[in-house]
């Protein structure tokens, strides 16, 4: 099954609404006609395997699985074929780049470009383009390509850096824990040797009472397996003498020594001292605290003064910029502190670990991810080391949990209903509010205007009144009609969402641009800057702030969506601006056609969670994106946004 078919199957499995051939064609960078042929071929493959693809007139394709068990068996066979099939040739540019990186990292000597081009069935010019991408990626790991006339290319860099790069590109860490996760391309390591390494790690962790997460154990296993292969090939890593001394003094070094002693006996190989120190770094870099109910004691035990100060400083900067209301969350401070203690060890030795959940975190927790970037920048200031987006993703998980905790604690908004006289109209307002907002709003009571001075406003968030109230009250007053209309409900909704206006008011007609013929990310950003400056919404530094944010972590989320925004607030008001492109463009490593620019006001105290919820639903739903891409008017656009929420 080729990669285009797999992409289509993966997309159809993930979607709960039909997907059009145009959408699938954009993902695979082929024509709709080719996609229709691919879908037909896929449907033939699924026949008799518990599934089929149903064409829905005017809407696209929907995957149906009447026999889940049979379909699951089919998927297992497909995945087994994919990992066993060494002859499969990569199609997409990013696949070819990954393939090149794997080949270069695994090569014993030089590789000729012509041979690689023949092997991949591509032209010399295509492979040179792919090689440029591969060089960029390898450069991030501190690895260069050494070129020798008549010999070809060879990777060049410290064993430490090569090891990390291999761990990223030779393994799929999303698979199950254990030696089964090793990529078939390292089949030169015998299965029994891998089993032995796994058992040694598990036994030593248990014996020495070390608590590691699953991903930490996976990382350790992967790196010992690579160390074993590289030592057998005659390669060793080297650490500076001072770094070595720092590590030897740690308890984790003793545990690493025990792991190595067992491995040497079982595998008949000698690990140099630097290799033992390297394994100790993994134990230092993934150390976790046993679960405890005594949080204060945990703080005392695990958070040295400098880590505590760093945590508080980073959380303070996050709160100052985003006003999330979670600065005092003790659980957040402890969890971030415990995360940062081993993380600082990782930064020190250049060990930024991969985060297999990164795309999901960016798509589902955009606000927490932004907060993670601010915390990451504070850490960069402290450590002098660039914190990459994998690490930011892990920080965002802790912050996202704190945001969810705050939501649980806030409870419903409380309002007081005021009318001129007579309980009839007040009751009508009360029931309408209850039916519309449910548990989000608690109506504390109703009162006539002349009794308003007797009311206790301590537990009241806002007042809903069917008559003008000239008096100055300690809470906001929303003036509505007795028979609540759509505009009245939107006014109330704004206050329910901790905002002075309805979230839908952020979707301005004059800031939505349809059918734009722009070809690059830079053109899109320049377009936004020009139209927003014309409207007096942004100043001269706006586009630089957008570029700065893109440099930290690209804002393309997959599903043809990108949400660019400045790294620090640049505008005096919060706004959204949308640009629907005529055709998809390259945005970092993803395809993008729907661009939503977000700008939050300086010193904003707005709670923008509702807006992030709406954007999250759009980012996550291919069906909604497809429908939005076809819109030509503001009315069509808003109807889809409102219905999707």
SULDA-V295965 format. One record per residue. N is the residue number from 1. RES is the residue in one small letter. PSI is psi in whole degrees, 0 to 359 (* if undefined). OMEGA is omega in radians with two decimals (NA if undefined). D_LAST is the distance of its C-alpha to the last C-alpha in Angstrom with 2 decimals. Layout:
# SULDA-V295965
n=<N N>
res=<RES RES>
psi=<PSI PSI>
omega=<OMEGA OMEGA>
d_last=<D_LAST D_LAST>
This chain:
# SULDA-V295965
n=<1 2 3 4 5 6 7 8 9 10 11 12 13 14 15 16 17 18 19 20 21 22 23 24 25 26 27 28 29 30 31 32 33 34 35 36 37 38 39 40 41 42 43 44 45 46 47 48 49 50 51 52 53 54 55 56 57 58 59 60 61 62 63 64 65 66 67 68 69 70 71 72 73 74 75 76 77 78 79 80 81 82 83 84 85 86 87 88 89 90 91 92 93 94 95 96 97 98 99 100 101 102 103 104 105 106 107 108 109 110 111 112 113 114 115 116 117 118 119 120 121 122 123 124 125 126 127 128 129 130 131 132 133 134 135 136 137 138 139 140 141 142 143 144 145 146 147 148 149 150 151 152 153 154 155 156 157 158 159 160 161 162 163 164 165 166 167 168 169 170 171 172 173 174 175 176 177 178 179 180 181 182 183 184 185 186 187 188 189 190 191 192 193 194 195 196 197 198 199 200 201 202 203 204 205 206 207 208 209 210 211 212 213 214 215 216 217 218 219 220 221 222 223 224 225 226 227 228 229 230 231 232 233 234 235 236 237 238 239 240 241 242 243 244 245 246 247 248 249 250 251 252 253 254 255 256 257 258 259 260 261 262 263 264 265 266 267 268 269 270 271 272 273 274 275 276 277 278 279 280 281 282 283 284 285 286 287 288 289 290 291 292 293 294 295 296 297 298 299 300 301 302 303 304 305 306 307 308 309 310 311 312 313 314 315 316 317 318 319 320 321 322 323 324 325 326 327 328 329 330 331 332 333 334 335 336 337 338 339 340 341 342 343 344 345 346 347 348 349 350 351 352 353 354 355 356 357 358 359 360 361 362 363 364 365 366 367 368 369 370 371 372 373 374 375 376 377 378 379 380 381 382 383 384 385 386 387 388 389 390 391 392 393 394 395 396 397 398 399 400 401 402 403 404 405 406 407 408 409 410 411 412 413 414 415 416 417 418 419 420 421 422 423 424 425 426 427 428 429 430 431 432 433 434 435 436 437 438 439 440 441 442 443 444 445 446 447 448 449 450 451 452 453 454 455 456 457 458 459 460 461 462 463 464 465 466 467 468 469 470 471 472 473 474 475 476 477 478 479 480 481 482 483 484 485 486 487 488 489 490 491 492 493 494 495 496 497 498 499 500 501 502 503 504 505 506 507 508 509 510 511 512 513 514 515 516 517 518 519 520 521 522 523 524 525 526 527 528 529 530 531 532 533 534 535 536 537 538 539 540 541 542 543 544 545 546 547 548 549 550 551 552 553 554 555 556 557 558 559 560 561 562 563 564 565 566 567 568 569 570 571 572 573 574 575 576 577 578 579 580 581 582 583 584 585 586 587 588 589 590 591 592 593 594 595 596 597 598 599 600 601 602 603 604 605 606 607 608 609 610 611 612 613 614 615 616 617 618 619 620 621 622 623 624 625 626 627 628 629 630 631 632 633 634 635 636 637 638 639 640 641 642 643 644 645>
res=<x x x x x x x x x x x x x x x x x x x x x x x x x x x x x x x x x x x x x x x x x x x x x x x x x x x x x x x x x x x x x x x x x x x x x x x x x x x x x x x x x x x x x x x x x x x x x x x x x x x x x x x x x x x x x x x x x x x x x x x x x x x x x x x x x x x x x x x x x x x x x x x x x x x x x x x x x x x x x x x x x x x x x x x x x x x x x x x x x x x x x x x x x x x x x x x x x x x x x x x x x x x x x x x x x x x x x x x x x x x x x x x x x x x x x x x x x x x x x x x x x x x x x x x x x x x x x x x x x x x x x x x x x x x x x x x x x x x x x x x x x x x x x x x x x x x x x x x x x x x x x x x x x x x x x x x x x x x x x x x x x x x x x x x x x x x x x x x x x x x x x x x x x x x x x x x x x x x x x x x x x x x x x x x x x x x x x x x x x x x x x x x x x x x x x x x x x x x x x x x x x x x x x x x x x x x x x x x x x x x x x x x x x x x x x x x x x x x x x x x x x x x x x x x x x x x x x x x x x x x x x x x x x x x x x x x x x x x x x x x x x x x x x x x x x x x x x x x x x x x x x x x x x x x x x x x x x x x x x x x x x x x x x x x x x x x x x x x x x x x x x x x x x x x x x x x x x x x x x x x x x x x x x x x x x x x x x x x x x x x x x x x x x x x x x x x x x x x x x x x x x x x x x x x x x x x x x x x x x x x x x x x x x x x x x x x x x x x x x x x x x x x x x>
psi=<121 170 328 316 318 318 315 314 316 316 316 323 327 342 142 5 159 147 132 159 329 316 312 324 319 320 320 358 45 178 162 325 314 320 319 321 318 318 318 315 318 318 322 321 326 337 128 1 29 10 162 162 120 122 127 116 127 356 327 213 143 133 128 137 80 331 88 319 314 320 320 320 319 315 318 317 318 313 322 316 318 317 331 336 92 346 353 130 128 143 307 153 317 329 319 322 313 320 315 315 316 313 316 319 327 345 137 329 220 153 133 139 320 318 319 318 317 316 323 0 44 166 165 319 323 315 330 323 314 324 325 316 317 319 317 313 313 325 326 335 3 27 135 169 126 127 132 122 137 356 314 217 152 142 146 128 171 151 326 312 318 320 314 318 319 320 330 320 351 353 149 104 356 352 178 158 144 180 346 340 349 135 144 340 350 38 354 344 123 145 322 328 318 319 319 315 314 314 320 312 310 317 316 324 316 311 323 9 49 132 118 149 166 316 327 318 317 313 315 315 312 314 327 321 317 317 315 312 317 322 319 332 1 17 146 154 162 141 152 149 318 317 320 315 318 319 319 330 354 152 324 333 320 319 318 321 318 318 315 318 314 317 320 319 312 320 356 53 149 123 122 165 321 327 323 316 323 317 323 324 320 319 321 323 357 13 133 152 139 147 133 148 341 89 322 316 321 319 314 316 315 343 101 161 319 324 319 314 318 317 311 321 315 317 322 317 322 316 320 323 326 348 55 347 27 13 327 3 106 324 322 315 316 311 320 317 316 330 319 328 304 330 322 323 318 315 319 323 17 32 73 113 154 146 102 347 4 309 320 319 315 321 320 339 58 323 316 324 319 318 322 324 317 317 318 319 323 323 321 318 320 315 339 10 138 127 119 173 340 315 321 322 318 319 320 328 317 317 318 320 321 321 317 321 319 320 318 325 333 326 183 157 145 129 158 130 128 136 169 309 161 129 341 308 324 317 322 314 315 310 325 318 316 317 327 317 351 234 353 335 134 119 111 336 178 150 153 157 318 345 4 326 343 348 146 115 4 322 17 133 325 165 136 123 139 2 155 139 105 336 152 117 156 356 161 149 128 116 127 169 154 318 105 122 180 318 321 315 323 321 313 318 322 319 328 325 20 38 152 357 159 146 330 342 345 342 85 137 321 1 17 122 121 152 53 128 76 142 346 163 317 320 320 313 319 323 312 314 316 310 326 327 322 323 2 21 333 165 195 335 1 310 327 321 325 315 321 318 319 326 328 311 121 145 15 128 6 179 26 17 140 144 75 149 156 153 330 150 136 348 163 350 156 133 161 145 136 144 116 120 150 323 158 151 165 131 101 238 17 163 138 136 341 113 126 113 132 131 120 138 148 140 33 140 12 146 107 17 321 319 316 325 315 312 322 317 322 310 323 349 104 326 316 316 315 314 320 323 335 352 149 350 158 319 316 316 310 326 318 317 312 317 330 337 *>
omega=<-3.07 -2.98 3.13 -3.13 3.14 3.11 -3.13 -3.13 -3.13 3.14 -3.13 3.11 -3.07 -3.03 3.05 3.04 -3.12 3.11 -3.12 3.10 3.12 -3.13 -3.13 3.11 3.12 -3.13 -3.09 -3.13 3.07 3.13 3.09 -3.13 3.10 -3.14 3.13 3.09 3.12 -3.14 3.13 3.13 3.12 -3.14 3.11 3.12 -3.10 -3.10 -3.12 3.12 3.00 -3.11 3.05 3.10 -3.11 3.03 3.11 -3.04 3.07 -3.07 3.14 -3.04 3.13 3.11 3.07 -3.11 -3.13 3.11 -3.06 -3.06 3.14 -3.13 3.14 3.13 3.10 -3.14 3.14 3.14 3.14 -3.11 3.10 3.12 -3.09 -3.08 -3.11 -3.03 -3.12 -3.09 -3.08 -3.07 -3.14 -3.11 -3.04 -3.11 -3.10 3.10 3.13 3.12 3.14 3.13 3.12 -3.13 3.13 -3.11 -3.12 -3.12 -3.07 -3.07 3.11 -3.13 -3.12 3.07 3.12 -3.11 -3.14 -3.14 3.13 3.14 3.11 -3.12 -3.09 3.12 3.12 -3.10 3.12 -3.11 3.12 -3.09 3.09 3.04 -3.13 -3.13 3.09 3.11 -3.13 3.12 3.14 -3.11 3.14 3.12 3.13 3.13 -3.10 -3.12 3.10 3.08 3.14 -3.09 3.13 -3.11 3.13 3.11 -3.13 -3.04 3.12 3.12 -3.13 3.14 -3.14 -3.14 -3.14 -3.11 3.12 -3.13 -3.14 -3.12 3.10 -3.10 3.14 -2.94 3.13 -3.07 3.00 -3.04 3.14 -3.14 -3.04 3.10 3.04 -3.04 3.10 -3.09 -3.11 -3.13 -3.11 -3.10 3.02 -3.08 3.11 3.04 -3.11 -3.11 -3.13 3.09 3.11 3.11 -3.13 3.13 -3.12 -3.11 3.14 -3.13 -3.07 -3.13 -3.10 3.10 -3.12 -3.09 -3.06 3.04 3.08 3.13 3.12 3.05 3.12 -3.09 3.11 3.12 3.11 -3.12 -3.12 3.14 3.14 -3.04 3.08 3.10 3.12 3.14 -3.13 -3.12 -3.06 3.13 3.13 3.12 3.08 3.12 3.08 3.04 3.07 3.07 3.08 -3.09 -3.08 3.13 3.14 3.14 3.12 -3.05 -3.09 -3.13 -3.05 3.10 -3.09 3.12 3.13 3.14 3.11 -3.14 3.12 3.12 -3.10 3.13 3.14 -3.11 -3.14 3.14 -3.07 -2.97 3.12 3.14 -3.12 3.08 3.07 -3.09 -3.13 3.12 3.11 3.13 -3.13 3.11 3.10 3.11 3.12 3.13 3.08 -3.03 -3.11 -3.08 3.12 3.13 3.01 3.14 3.13 3.11 -3.09 -3.05 -3.13 -3.13 3.13 -3.14 -3.12 -3.07 -2.90 -3.05 3.04 -3.05 -3.10 3.11 3.14 -3.13 3.14 3.13 -3.11 3.13 -3.12 3.13 3.11 3.13 3.12 -3.10 -3.13 -3.08 -2.99 3.11 -3.09 -3.14 -3.10 -3.09 -3.09 -3.11 -3.05 3.13 3.12 -3.10 -3.14 -3.07 3.10 3.14 -3.14 3.09 -3.05 -3.10 3.09 -3.11 -3.14 3.04 3.13 -3.13 -3.07 -3.09 3.06 -3.08 3.02 -3.05 -3.11 -3.14 -3.07 -3.12 -2.95 -3.09 3.12 -3.13 -3.12 -3.09 -3.00 -3.13 -3.06 -3.12 3.12 3.13 3.09 3.11 3.10 3.11 -3.14 3.10 3.12 3.13 3.09 3.12 3.11 3.13 -3.07 -3.00 -3.07 -3.13 3.13 3.13 -3.06 -2.99 3.04 3.14 3.12 3.10 3.11 3.10 -3.11 3.13 3.12 -3.11 3.12 3.12 3.13 3.11 3.13 3.13 -3.13 3.12 -3.11 -3.08 -2.99 3.11 -3.09 3.03 3.13 3.13 3.10 -3.14 -3.11 3.04 -3.06 3.13 3.09 -3.07 -3.08 -3.09 3.12 3.13 3.12 3.09 -3.10 -3.08 3.12 3.12 -3.13 -3.10 -3.11 -2.98 3.05 -3.05 3.14 -3.09 3.03 3.12 -3.06 3.14 3.07 3.11 3.04 -3.08 -3.05 3.12 -3.03 -3.11 -3.13 -3.03 3.07 -3.05 -3.09 -3.08 -3.09 3.12 3.10 -3.14 3.01 -3.05 3.11 3.10 3.09 3.10 -3.09 -3.08 3.05 -3.14 -3.11 3.13 3.12 3.09 3.07 -3.13 -3.08 2.99 3.12 3.02 -3.02 3.06 -3.10 3.14 3.10 -3.11 3.11 3.10 -3.12 -3.11 3.12 -3.13 3.09 -3.13 3.12 -3.09 -3.13 3.09 3.12 -3.14 -3.11 3.10 3.08 3.14 -3.04 -3.11 -3.07 -3.13 3.08 -3.03 -3.06 2.94 -3.11 -3.13 3.13 -2.95 -3.10 3.09 -3.11 3.10 -3.13 -3.12 3.13 3.10 3.13 -3.10 -3.09 -3.07 -3.10 3.07 3.09 -3.10 3.09 -3.10 -3.09 3.13 -3.03 -3.02 -2.99 -3.06 3.09 3.12 3.08 -3.13 3.14 3.13 3.14 -3.12 3.13 3.12 -3.12 -3.04 3.04 -3.02 -2.97 3.12 3.09 -3.07 2.96 3.13 3.12 3.10 -3.12 -3.10 3.02 -3.08 -3.06 -3.01 -3.14 3.04 3.11 3.10 3.02 3.01 -3.06 3.09 3.10 -3.05 -3.14 3.11 -3.10 3.09 3.06 3.11 -2.96 -3.10 -3.09 3.06 -3.07 3.05 -3.12 -3.07 3.10 3.10 -3.12 3.06 3.14 -3.09 3.04 3.11 -3.13 3.04 -3.13 2.98 -3.02 -3.08 -3.13 3.12 3.12 3.10 -3.14 -3.14 3.11 3.13 3.12 -3.10 -2.99 -3.00 -3.13 -3.13 3.13 -3.14 3.13 -3.10 3.13 -3.13 -3.11 -3.07 3.13 -3.11 3.11 -3.08 3.11 -3.10 -3.08 3.13 3.14 3.14 -3.10 -3.13 -3.12 -3.10 NA>
d_last=<36.77 36.14 33.34 31.52 31.43 30.27 27.40 26.32 26.73 24.78 21.81 21.94 22.24 19.14 16.88 15.44 15.14 18.22 19.32 21.43 24.95 24.21 21.58 24.05 26.89 25.37 25.03 28.65 29.96 31.67 31.68 29.57 32.90 33.64 30.23 30.90 34.25 32.71 30.27 33.33 35.31 32.63 32.43 36.24 36.07 33.61 35.83 37.62 35.45 32.95 30.26 29.73 27.48 26.42 26.00 23.36 24.61 22.65 19.91 21.88 23.01 21.91 23.88 25.27 27.35 29.43 31.80 29.94 33.29 34.93 31.96 31.99 35.75 35.27 32.86 35.44 38.17 36.21 35.54 39.22 40.38 38.30 39.85 43.32 43.38 45.00 45.54 41.87 41.60 38.51 36.91 34.24 35.50 33.82 35.29 38.67 38.50 37.82 40.64 43.00 42.28 43.03 46.22 47.45 46.84 48.63 51.53 54.90 56.21 55.42 53.25 54.11 51.39 53.02 52.99 49.31 48.47 50.50 48.91 45.36 46.47 45.43 47.41 49.01 46.82 43.57 44.71 45.70 42.13 40.79 43.50 42.35 38.88 40.67 42.91 39.99 38.43 41.88 42.57 39.73 41.73 44.98 46.29 48.13 49.59 53.37 54.87 58.45 60.24 61.09 59.23 55.55 52.76 52.37 49.91 51.43 50.29 50.96 50.67 48.09 45.75 46.47 45.73 42.26 41.46 42.75 40.62 37.47 38.52 40.63 38.36 34.94 33.98 30.95 33.48 35.02 37.24 40.88 43.18 41.17 38.81 41.65 41.33 44.00 45.23 46.95 48.76 51.97 51.25 52.53 50.15 52.63 52.63 48.84 49.06 51.79 49.74 46.79 49.18 50.95 47.73 46.57 50.05 50.53 47.16 48.08 51.69 50.88 48.04 45.43 41.75 39.58 36.01 35.62 34.64 37.68 39.99 38.65 39.34 42.81 43.63 42.60 44.70 47.77 47.66 47.57 50.33 52.44 52.10 52.83 55.81 57.31 57.03 58.91 56.15 55.61 53.33 54.90 53.93 55.70 58.39 56.79 53.41 55.33 57.17 53.95 52.56 55.86 55.90 52.65 52.47 50.02 52.86 54.99 52.27 51.80 55.61 55.62 52.92 54.99 58.28 56.91 55.38 58.73 60.60 58.22 57.59 60.99 59.68 60.37 57.51 58.73 58.11 55.39 53.47 53.70 52.40 49.51 48.49 48.92 46.40 43.83 44.68 44.52 41.23 39.43 41.03 38.87 39.75 40.33 37.86 39.28 38.50 40.57 38.24 40.89 43.47 41.13 40.69 44.49 45.21 42.79 42.00 44.92 45.09 44.14 41.00 40.01 40.62 38.66 35.65 35.78 36.24 33.26 30.95 32.41 31.58 27.96 27.64 29.48 27.08 23.62 24.31 22.42 24.71 25.87 29.34 31.13 29.42 32.61 30.99 29.39 32.82 34.62 32.30 32.21 35.98 36.74 34.66 36.41 39.91 40.06 37.78 40.43 42.98 40.85 40.55 44.30 45.11 42.47 40.46 36.79 35.41 32.80 29.34 28.10 24.59 24.26 21.72 19.42 19.87 19.18 15.91 14.55 16.31 16.61 17.57 20.12 21.45 22.12 23.91 25.80 27.04 28.47 30.15 31.42 32.98 34.69 36.09 37.33 39.19 40.81 41.66 42.25 40.44 37.32 34.42 32.53 28.82 29.56 30.81 27.98 25.60 27.72 27.73 23.90 23.86 26.02 24.02 20.64 22.41 23.56 20.14 18.96 22.27 21.79 18.45 20.44 23.27 21.65 20.82 19.45 20.26 23.39 24.07 27.21 27.24 30.17 31.77 35.17 36.83 36.47 34.11 32.71 30.38 29.35 28.50 26.44 24.33 24.18 22.92 20.30 18.92 19.14 17.42 14.42 14.09 15.91 17.07 15.54 18.40 22.01 24.20 27.51 29.51 30.53 33.51 35.54 35.94 39.63 38.84 36.23 38.90 39.27 35.68 35.08 32.25 32.52 29.65 27.57 24.61 24.48 26.07 24.64 27.57 28.41 31.44 32.25 33.37 36.02 36.68 35.35 33.18 32.33 28.56 26.23 26.54 23.82 25.70 24.14 25.54 26.72 24.59 21.15 19.62 16.22 17.66 18.98 15.71 14.19 17.42 17.12 13.54 15.06 17.72 15.70 14.05 17.64 17.47 19.64 17.06 13.46 11.29 10.70 14.49 14.58 13.62 17.23 18.67 21.83 20.24 18.59 21.34 21.43 23.96 25.72 28.86 28.93 30.56 30.25 28.12 30.78 30.56 26.79 27.35 30.34 28.44 25.82 28.74 30.62 27.97 26.80 30.45 31.22 28.66 30.21 27.09 28.80 32.40 34.71 33.64 29.96 30.40 32.64 29.99 27.51 30.28 31.11 27.59 27.67 31.09 29.87 27.15 25.69 22.02 21.41 19.02 19.87 17.76 19.25 17.26 19.03 18.03 21.47 22.22 25.51 26.92 27.72 26.30 28.00 26.62 27.16 23.58 20.13 18.58 16.57 18.31 17.38 20.06 19.80 23.10 25.36 26.01 25.05 27.11 28.34 26.64 28.65 28.66 25.47 24.61 22.15 21.06 17.77 18.60 16.57 19.10 18.30 20.98 21.07 23.79 27.11 27.62 24.05 23.43 19.76 17.35 14.81 13.00 9.70 10.14 11.16 8.24 6.04 9.32 9.89 7.24 8.78 12.17 12.10 11.29 14.32 13.17 10.38 13.15 15.70 14.14 13.64 17.25 18.57 17.36 20.27 19.06 16.78 15.73 14.78 12.90 10.79 10.20 8.70 6.53 5.38 5.40 3.82 0.00>
